[in-house]
Amino acid sequence: MAHSRDTPTHVALAAVLRVRDHSLEVLLDGNALPGAELTRPETLEAALGRALELSALAHLEQLETRSDPRRTARGWELATAYLGLAPADAELAGRWHAVGALPPLVDDHTRIVAAAQARLRAKLSYTNLGFALAPEAFTISELREIFVAALGYDVSATNLQRVLVRRGVLEPVAGHRAPGRSGGRPAALFSFVARRLEVTDEFAALRPPR
């Protein structure tokens, strides 16, 4: 169906983030975020599913909707952006790129990535959202590396364990991680109690060290 200038096109976009090799990365499709234009009467997530394998994501939530009259000669456009999170081993089509060193992106996709990063940082403080970036089982040291990459500043492994265990976010699991080349004792393994989003302390804030 043809669009009139009074009827906006509507595009669904996703800023999909993961942590790999100590770096927070975003999934790109060329020089843009993955996305697709809605065709009536499909939903936003259905449109997004044509551009992205949603089943590979551990978490997806709507980030923002904006209008842009400059985007298309057919008229103005609406764009709804989502935050998606994936574990390091998720298989997704596209190219991963470090959030801290993005290439030039189309339109305001760079700003959308920044908004997604800010949302992730905020929710790591007061929810259990770390589950979406972590493997099924991990050591506290491995989890700390994920939080450091996502937050952009250092956190104490001891404090992280204390806070998350006290909130009931983490639980120990059977087994240990073998020591690395430097030796030491085998490290205990943990997992997230729930692998769906839960608010654990609505007033909490993880802060950078002073």
Secondary structure as UniProt FT lines:
FT   TURN            5..6
FT   STRAND          9..20
FT   TURN            21..22
FT   STRAND          23..29
FT   TURN            30..31
FT   STRAND          35..37
FT   TURN            40..41
FT   HELIX           44..49
FT   TURN            50..51
FT   HELIX           54..56
FT   STRAND          59..72
FT   TURN            73..74
FT   STRAND          75..85
FT   TURN            88..89
FT   STRAND          95..98
FT   HELIX           99..101
FT   TURN            107..108
FT   HELIX           109..126
FT   HELIX           129..132
FT   HELIX           140..151
FT   HELIX           157..166
FT   TURN            167..168
FT   STRAND          170..177
FT   TURN            181..182
FT   STRAND          187..192
FT   TURN            202..203
//
